[in-house]
Amino acid sequence: MSSRKPSGRKNRLISAGRQTRWAPFWIIPKVFGVGRRVHPSALTRKKRRWRKSSIQRG
């Protein structure tokens, strides 16, 4: 992809990158309880990888 992107595409990429981040660390004890050890990515709604699924590029 080119280094100079239109602002619309940049905004789409930024928001998609925000959706795939792990949940905050304080959510885990709140949801699962204090003693439970769960990875923060278990609570991420949208699991997207840049190779596996693409974003609209228009």
HTML snippet that shows the backbone in 3Dmol.js (N, CA, C, O; Angstrom):
<script src="https://3Dmol.org/build/3Dmol-min.js"></script>
<div id="view" style="width:600px;height:400px;position:relative"></div>
<script>
const pdb = `
ATOM      1  N   MET A   1       0.852  -1.177   0.000  1.00  0.00           N
ATOM      2  CA  MET A   1       0.000   0.000   0.000  1.00  0.00           C
ATOM      3  C   MET A   1       0.893   1.233   0.000  1.00  0.00           C
ATOM      4  O   MET A   1       1.985   1.225   0.568  1.00  0.00           O
ATOM      5  N   SER A   2       0.429   2.258  -0.623  1.00  0.00           N
ATOM      6  CA  SER A   2       1.235   3.464  -0.740  1.00  0.00           C
ATOM      7  C   SER A   2       1.392   4.146   0.619  1.00  0.00           C
ATOM      8  O   SER A   2       0.594   3.951   1.536  1.00  0.00           O
ATOM      9  N   SER A   3       2.440   4.945   0.711  1.00  0.00           N
ATOM     10  CA  SER A   3       2.684   5.636   1.978  1.00  0.00           C
ATOM     11  C   SER A   3       1.762   6.839   2.151  1.00  0.00           C
ATOM     12  O   SER A   3       1.479   7.240   3.280  1.00  0.00           O
ATOM     13  N   ARG A   4       1.290   7.417   1.053  1.00  0.00           N
ATOM     14  CA  ARG A   4       0.374   8.557   1.131  1.00  0.00           C
ATOM     15  C   ARG A   4      -1.047   8.075   0.882  1.00  0.00           C
ATOM     16  O   ARG A   4      -1.414   7.739  -0.244  1.00  0.00           O
ATOM     17  N   LYS A   5      -1.830   8.047   1.934  1.00  0.00           N
ATOM     18  CA  LYS A   5      -3.185   7.514   1.856  1.00  0.00           C
ATOM     19  C   LYS A   5      -4.199   8.643   1.969  1.00  0.00           C
ATOM     20  O   LYS A   5      -3.938   9.644   2.635  1.00  0.00           O
ATOM     21  N   PRO A   6      -5.352   8.494   1.326  1.00  0.00           N
ATOM     22  CA  PRO A   6      -6.418   9.462   1.531  1.00  0.00           C
ATOM     23  C   PRO A   6      -6.911   9.420   2.975  1.00  0.00           C
ATOM     24  O   PRO A   6      -6.802   8.391   3.643  1.00  0.00           O
ATOM     25  N   SER A   7      -7.445  10.521   3.445  1.00  0.00           N
ATOM     26  CA  SER A   7      -7.837  10.593   4.854  1.00  0.00           C
ATOM     27  C   SER A   7      -8.976   9.631   5.183  1.00  0.00           C
ATOM     28  O   SER A   7      -9.042   9.128   6.305  1.00  0.00           O
ATOM     29  N   GLY A   8      -9.873   9.361   4.234  1.00  0.00           N
ATOM     30  CA  GLY A   8     -10.960   8.417   4.494  1.00  0.00           C
ATOM     31  C   GLY A   8     -10.445   7.025   4.758  1.00  0.00           C
ATOM     32  O   GLY A   8     -10.905   6.356   5.684  1.00  0.00           O
ATOM     33  N   ARG A   9      -9.491   6.576   3.954  1.00  0.00           N
ATOM     34  CA  ARG A   9      -8.912   5.255   4.150  1.00  0.00           C
ATOM     35  C   ARG A   9      -8.154   5.188   5.467  1.00  0.00           C
ATOM     36  O   ARG A   9      -8.215   4.183   6.175  1.00  0.00           O
ATOM     37  N   LYS A  10      -7.436   6.268   5.795  1.00  0.00           N
ATOM     38  CA  LYS A  10      -6.703   6.321   7.057  1.00  0.00           C
ATOM     39  C   LYS A  10      -7.645   6.172   8.247  1.00  0.00           C
ATOM     40  O   LYS A  10      -7.363   5.432   9.189  1.00  0.00           O
ATOM     41  N   ASN A  11      -8.777   6.891   8.190  1.00  0.00           N
ATOM     42  CA  ASN A  11      -9.733   6.810   9.287  1.00  0.00           C
ATOM     43  C   ASN A  11     -10.316   5.413   9.432  1.00  0.00           C
ATOM     44  O   ASN A  11     -10.521   4.938  10.549  1.00  0.00           O
ATOM     45  N   ARG A  12     -10.585   4.748   8.305  1.00  0.00           N
ATOM     46  CA  ARG A  12     -11.097   3.377   8.368  1.00  0.00           C
ATOM     47  C   ARG A  12     -10.078   2.436   8.976  1.00  0.00           C
ATOM     48  O   ARG A  12     -10.428   1.585   9.794  1.00  0.00           O
ATOM     49  N   LEU A  13      -8.808   2.580   8.579  1.00  0.00           N
ATOM     50  CA  LEU A  13      -7.756   1.723   9.120  1.00  0.00           C
ATOM     51  C   LEU A  13      -7.550   1.967  10.612  1.00  0.00           C
ATOM     52  O   LEU A  13      -7.324   1.026  11.372  1.00  0.00           O
ATOM     53  N   ILE A  14      -7.628   3.224  11.030  1.00  0.00           N
ATOM     54  CA  ILE A  14      -7.437   3.557  12.440  1.00  0.00           C
ATOM     55  C   ILE A  14      -8.552   2.962  13.292  1.00  0.00           C
ATOM     56  O   ILE A  14      -8.292   2.380  14.345  1.00  0.00           O
ATOM     57  N   SER A  15      -9.800   3.110  12.834  1.00  0.00           N
ATOM     58  CA  SER A  15     -10.916   2.589  13.623  1.00  0.00           C
ATOM     59  C   SER A  15     -10.914   1.066  13.643  1.00  0.00           C
ATOM     60  O   SER A  15     -11.284   0.467  14.653  1.00  0.00           O
ATOM     61  N   ALA A  16     -10.506   0.427  12.550  1.00  0.00           N
ATOM     62  CA  ALA A  16     -10.433  -1.030  12.531  1.00  0.00           C
ATOM     63  C   ALA A  16      -9.319  -1.525  13.447  1.00  0.00           C
ATOM     64  O   ALA A  16      -9.455  -2.574  14.078  1.00  0.00           O
ATOM     65  N   GLY A  17      -8.222  -0.782  13.525  1.00  0.00           N
ATOM     66  CA  GLY A  17      -7.145  -1.160  14.431  1.00  0.00           C
ATOM     67  C   GLY A  17      -7.545  -1.021  15.883  1.00  0.00           C
ATOM     68  O   GLY A  17      -7.088  -1.788  16.731  1.00  0.00           O
ATOM     69  N   ARG A  18      -8.399  -0.045  16.179  1.00  0.00           N
ATOM     70  CA  ARG A  18      -8.887   0.136  17.542  1.00  0.00           C
ATOM     71  C   ARG A  18      -9.824  -0.996  17.957  1.00  0.00           C
ATOM     72  O   ARG A  18      -9.861  -1.376  19.127  1.00  0.00           O
ATOM     73  N   GLN A  19     -10.572  -1.531  17.007  1.00  0.00           N
ATOM     74  CA  GLN A  19     -11.536  -2.584  17.326  1.00  0.00           C
ATOM     75  C   GLN A  19     -10.867  -3.895  17.685  1.00  0.00           C
ATOM     76  O   GLN A  19     -11.456  -4.707  18.397  1.00  0.00           O
ATOM     77  N   THR A  20      -9.660  -4.121  17.214  1.00  0.00           N
ATOM     78  CA  THR A  20      -9.021  -5.410  17.437  1.00  0.00           C
ATOM     79  C   THR A  20      -8.077  -5.407  18.637  1.00  0.00           C
ATOM     80  O   THR A  20      -7.401  -6.406  18.885  1.00  0.00           O
ATOM     81  N   ARG A  21      -8.018  -4.319  19.379  1.00  0.00           N
ATOM     82  CA  ARG A  21      -7.142  -4.280  20.554  1.00  0.00           C
ATOM     83  C   ARG A  21      -7.676  -5.179  21.662  1.00  0.00           C
ATOM     84  O   ARG A  21      -8.861  -5.515  21.682  1.00  0.00           O
ATOM     85  N   TRP A  22      -6.797  -5.568  22.586  1.00  0.00           N
ATOM     86  CA  TRP A  22      -7.223  -6.360  23.729  1.00  0.00           C
ATOM     87  C   TRP A  22      -8.079  -5.515  24.653  1.00  0.00           C
ATOM     88  O   TRP A  22      -8.032  -4.285  24.623  1.00  0.00           O
ATOM     89  N   ALA A  23      -8.856  -6.193  25.466  1.00  0.00           N
ATOM     90  CA  ALA A  23      -9.658  -5.517  26.473  1.00  0.00           C
ATOM     91  C   ALA A  23      -8.737  -4.960  27.557  1.00  0.00           C
ATOM     92  O   ALA A  23      -7.628  -5.468  27.721  1.00  0.00           O
ATOM     93  N   PRO A  24      -9.153  -3.937  28.300  1.00  0.00           N
ATOM     94  CA  PRO A  24      -8.335  -3.410  29.390  1.00  0.00           C
ATOM     95  C   PRO A  24      -8.137  -4.453  30.494  1.00  0.00           C
ATOM     96  O   PRO A  24      -8.977  -5.333  30.679  1.00  0.00           O
ATOM     97  N   PHE A  25      -7.027  -4.351  31.222  1.00  0.00           N
ATOM     98  CA  PHE A  25      -6.691  -5.373  32.212  1.00  0.00           C
ATOM     99  C   PHE A  25      -7.694  -5.428  33.357  1.00  0.00           C
ATOM    100  O   PHE A  25      -7.871  -6.487  33.959  1.00  0.00           O
ATOM    101  N   TRP A  26      -8.359  -4.308  33.675  1.00  0.00           N
ATOM    102  CA  TRP A  26      -9.267  -4.291  34.820  1.00  0.00           C
ATOM    103  C   TRP A  26     -10.625  -4.905  34.490  1.00  0.00           C
ATOM    104  O   TRP A  26     -11.434  -5.131  35.390  1.00  0.00           O
ATOM    105  N   ILE A  27     -10.884  -5.176  33.220  1.00  0.00           N
ATOM    106  CA  ILE A  27     -12.155  -5.806  32.828  1.00  0.00           C
ATOM    107  C   ILE A  27     -12.174  -7.278  33.230  1.00  0.00           C
ATOM    108  O   ILE A  27     -13.235  -7.807  33.562  1.00  0.00           O
ATOM    109  N   ILE A  28     -11.017  -7.953  33.207  1.00  0.00           N
ATOM    110  CA  ILE A  28     -10.956  -9.400  33.445  1.00  0.00           C
ATOM    111  C   ILE A  28     -11.487  -9.765  34.827  1.00  0.00           C
ATOM    112  O   ILE A  28     -12.387 -10.601  34.907  1.00  0.00           O
ATOM    113  N   PRO A  29     -10.980  -9.184  35.932  1.00  0.00           N
ATOM    114  CA  PRO A  29     -11.556  -9.551  37.233  1.00  0.00           C
ATOM    115  C   PRO A  29     -13.011  -9.108  37.382  1.00  0.00           C
ATOM    116  O   PRO A  29     -13.778  -9.728  38.119  1.00  0.00           O
ATOM    117  N   LYS A  30     -13.390  -8.036  36.680  1.00  0.00           N
ATOM    118  CA  LYS A  30     -14.764  -7.563  36.776  1.00  0.00           C
ATOM    119  C   LYS A  30     -15.738  -8.561  36.137  1.00  0.00           C
ATOM    120  O   LYS A  30     -16.832  -8.783  36.656  1.00  0.00           O
ATOM    121  N   VAL A  31     -15.341  -9.155  35.023  1.00  0.00           N
ATOM    122  CA  VAL A  31     -16.230 -10.064  34.304  1.00  0.00           C
ATOM    123  C   VAL A  31     -16.115 -11.488  34.830  1.00  0.00           C
ATOM    124  O   VAL A  31     -17.132 -12.129  35.098  1.00  0.00           O
ATOM    125  N   PHE A  32     -14.877 -11.999  34.985  1.00  0.00           N
ATOM    126  CA  PHE A  32     -14.673 -13.404  35.303  1.00  0.00           C
ATOM    127  C   PHE A  32     -14.441 -13.677  36.780  1.00  0.00           C
ATOM    128  O   PHE A  32     -14.493 -14.833  37.199  1.00  0.00           O
ATOM    129  N   GLY A  33     -14.187 -12.647  37.584  1.00  0.00           N
ATOM    130  CA  GLY A  33     -13.868 -12.852  38.991  1.00  0.00           C
ATOM    131  C   GLY A  33     -12.383 -12.671  39.225  1.00  0.00           C
ATOM    132  O   GLY A  33     -11.588 -12.682  38.285  1.00  0.00           O
ATOM    133  N   VAL A  34     -12.011 -12.501  40.500  1.00  0.00           N
ATOM    134  CA  VAL A  34     -10.634 -12.124  40.831  1.00  0.00           C
ATOM    135  C   VAL A  34      -9.653 -13.264  40.605  1.00  0.00           C
ATOM    136  O   VAL A  34      -8.541 -13.014  40.141  1.00  0.00           O
ATOM    137  N   GLY A  35     -10.013 -14.495  40.908  1.00  0.00           N
ATOM    138  CA  GLY A  35      -9.066 -15.608  40.824  1.00  0.00           C
ATOM    139  C   GLY A  35      -8.878 -16.175  39.435  1.00  0.00           C
ATOM    140  O   GLY A  35      -7.947 -16.950  39.216  1.00  0.00           O
ATOM    141  N   ARG A  36      -9.716 -15.822  38.502  1.00  0.00           N
ATOM    142  CA  ARG A  36      -9.699 -16.430  37.170  1.00  0.00           C
ATOM    143  C   ARG A  36      -8.621 -15.799  36.314  1.00  0.00           C
ATOM    144  O   ARG A  36      -8.480 -14.577  36.282  1.00  0.00           O
ATOM    145  N   ARG A  37      -7.848 -16.644  35.609  1.00  0.00           N
ATOM    146  CA  ARG A  37      -6.803 -16.129  34.726  1.00  0.00           C
ATOM    147  C   ARG A  37      -7.228 -16.320  33.281  1.00  0.00           C
ATOM    148  O   ARG A  37      -7.219 -17.434  32.759  1.00  0.00           O
ATOM    149  N   VAL A  38      -7.596 -15.233  32.651  1.00  0.00           N
ATOM    150  CA  VAL A  38      -8.081 -15.241  31.273  1.00  0.00           C
ATOM    151  C   VAL A  38      -7.299 -14.200  30.494  1.00  0.00           C
ATOM    152  O   VAL A  38      -6.966 -13.139  31.021  1.00  0.00           O
ATOM    153  N   HIS A  39      -7.009 -14.504  29.251  1.00  0.00           N
ATOM    154  CA  HIS A  39      -6.282 -13.549  28.402  1.00  0.00           C
ATOM    155  C   HIS A  39      -7.215 -12.402  28.010  1.00  0.00           C
ATOM    156  O   HIS A  39      -8.391 -12.641  27.734  1.00  0.00           O
ATOM    157  N   PRO A  40      -6.717 -11.164  27.979  1.00  0.00           N
ATOM    158  CA  PRO A  40      -7.574 -10.024  27.627  1.00  0.00           C
ATOM    159  C   PRO A  40      -8.168 -10.096  26.221  1.00  0.00           C
ATOM    160  O   PRO A  40      -9.182  -9.451  25.954  1.00  0.00           O
ATOM    161  N   SER A  41      -7.562 -10.861  25.325  1.00  0.00           N
ATOM    162  CA  SER A  41      -8.119 -10.950  23.976  1.00  0.00           C
ATOM    163  C   SER A  41      -9.395 -11.786  23.937  1.00  0.00           C
ATOM    164  O   SER A  41     -10.099 -11.780  22.927  1.00  0.00           O
ATOM    165  N   ALA A  42      -9.706 -12.504  25.012  1.00  0.00           N
ATOM    166  CA  ALA A  42     -10.931 -13.304  25.046  1.00  0.00           C
ATOM    167  C   ALA A  42     -12.170 -12.416  25.040  1.00  0.00           C
ATOM    168  O   ALA A  42     -13.240 -12.862  24.625  1.00  0.00           O
ATOM    169  N   LEU A  43     -12.047 -11.176  25.488  1.00  0.00           N
ATOM    170  CA  LEU A  43     -13.194 -10.269  25.542  1.00  0.00           C
ATOM    171  C   LEU A  43     -13.241  -9.297  24.369  1.00  0.00           C
ATOM    172  O   LEU A  43     -14.083  -8.400  24.346  1.00  0.00           O
ATOM    173  N   THR A  44     -12.351  -9.461  23.398  1.00  0.00           N
ATOM    174  CA  THR A  44     -12.372  -8.599  22.228  1.00  0.00           C
ATOM    175  C   THR A  44     -13.455  -9.095  21.282  1.00  0.00           C
ATOM    176  O   THR A  44     -13.476 -10.270  20.917  1.00  0.00           O
ATOM    177  N   ARG A  45     -14.361  -8.195  20.883  1.00  0.00           N
ATOM    178  CA  ARG A  45     -15.497  -8.598  20.046  1.00  0.00           C
ATOM    179  C   ARG A  45     -15.051  -8.989  18.641  1.00  0.00           C
ATOM    180  O   ARG A  45     -15.343 -10.090  18.174  1.00  0.00           O
ATOM    181  N   LYS A  46     -14.345  -8.086  17.973  1.00  0.00           N
ATOM    182  CA  LYS A  46     -13.972  -8.322  16.582  1.00  0.00           C
ATOM    183  C   LYS A  46     -12.541  -8.811  16.524  1.00  0.00           C
ATOM    184  O   LYS A  46     -11.610  -8.082  16.868  1.00  0.00           O
ATOM    185  N   LYS A  47     -12.370 -10.041  16.090  1.00  0.00           N
ATOM    186  CA  LYS A  47     -11.039 -10.597  15.926  1.00  0.00           C
ATOM    187  C   LYS A  47     -10.691 -10.494  14.435  1.00  0.00           C
ATOM    188  O   LYS A  47     -11.200 -11.261  13.618  1.00  0.00           O
ATOM    189  N   ARG A  48      -9.831  -9.549  14.095  1.00  0.00           N
ATOM    190  CA  ARG A  48      -9.483  -9.354  12.706  1.00  0.00           C
ATOM    191  C   ARG A  48      -7.978  -9.303  12.569  1.00  0.00           C
ATOM    192  O   ARG A  48      -7.296  -8.674  13.378  1.00  0.00           O
ATOM    193  N   ARG A  49      -7.452  -9.970  11.536  1.00  0.00           N
ATOM    194  CA  ARG A  49      -6.023  -9.989  11.264  1.00  0.00           C
ATOM    195  C   ARG A  49      -5.827  -9.370   9.891  1.00  0.00           C
ATOM    196  O   ARG A  49      -6.671  -9.547   9.013  1.00  0.00           O
ATOM    197  N   TRP A  50      -4.745  -8.658   9.688  1.00  0.00           N
ATOM    198  CA  TRP A  50      -4.555  -7.925   8.437  1.00  0.00           C
ATOM    199  C   TRP A  50      -4.388  -8.864   7.257  1.00  0.00           C
ATOM    200  O   TRP A  50      -4.684  -8.479   6.126  1.00  0.00           O
ATOM    201  N   ARG A  51      -3.916 -10.098   7.489  1.00  0.00           N
ATOM    202  CA  ARG A  51      -3.798 -11.044   6.382  1.00  0.00           C
ATOM    203  C   ARG A  51      -5.105 -11.781   6.115  1.00  0.00           C
ATOM    204  O   ARG A  51      -5.420 -12.097   4.968  1.00  0.00           O
ATOM    205  N   LYS A  52      -5.859 -12.053   7.164  1.00  0.00           N
ATOM    206  CA  LYS A  52      -7.024 -12.926   7.035  1.00  0.00           C
ATOM    207  C   LYS A  52      -8.224 -12.230   6.410  1.00  0.00           C
ATOM    208  O   LYS A  52      -8.834 -12.775   5.490  1.00  0.00           O
ATOM    209  N   SER A  53      -8.574 -11.053   6.882  1.00  0.00           N
ATOM    210  CA  SER A  53      -9.747 -10.381   6.344  1.00  0.00           C
ATOM    211  C   SER A  53      -9.410  -8.917   6.077  1.00  0.00           C
ATOM    212  O   SER A  53      -8.657  -8.291   6.822  1.00  0.00           O
ATOM    213  N   SER A  54      -9.970  -8.397   5.021  1.00  0.00           N
ATOM    214  CA  SER A  54      -9.599  -7.057   4.586  1.00  0.00           C
ATOM    215  C   SER A  54     -10.657  -6.039   4.973  1.00  0.00           C
ATOM    216  O   SER A  54     -11.782  -6.395   5.325  1.00  0.00           O
ATOM    217  N   ILE A  55     -10.290  -4.789   4.906  1.00  0.00           N
ATOM    218  CA  ILE A  55     -11.167  -3.672   5.179  1.00  0.00           C
ATOM    219  C   ILE A  55     -11.505  -3.042   3.821  1.00  0.00           C
ATOM    220  O   ILE A  55     -10.738  -3.166   2.866  1.00  0.00           O
ATOM    221  N   GLN A  56     -12.625  -2.385   3.746  1.00  0.00           N
ATOM    222  CA  GLN A  56     -12.983  -1.707   2.512  1.00  0.00           C
ATOM    223  C   GLN A  56     -11.926  -0.658   2.176  1.00  0.00           C
ATOM    224  O   GLN A  56     -11.611   0.192   3.009  1.00  0.00           O
ATOM    225  N   ARG A  57     -11.386  -0.713   0.980  1.00  0.00           N
ATOM    226  CA  ARG A  57     -10.263   0.137   0.621  1.00  0.00           C
ATOM    227  C   ARG A  57     -10.635   1.347  -0.227  1.00  0.00           C
ATOM    228  O   ARG A  57      -9.757   2.118  -0.614  1.00  0.00           O
ATOM    229  N   GLY A  58     -11.914   1.527  -0.521  1.00  0.00           N
ATOM    230  CA  GLY A  58     -12.340   2.559  -1.442  1.00  0.00           C
ATOM    231  C   GLY A  58     -12.077   3.970  -1.040  1.00  0.00           C
ATOM    232  O   GLY A  58     -12.414   4.895  -1.779  1.00  0.00           O
TER     233      GLY A  58
END
`;
const viewer = $3Dmol.createViewer("view");
viewer.addModel(pdb, "pdb");
viewer.setStyle({}, {cartoon: {color: "spectrum"}});
viewer.zoomTo();
viewer.render();
</script>
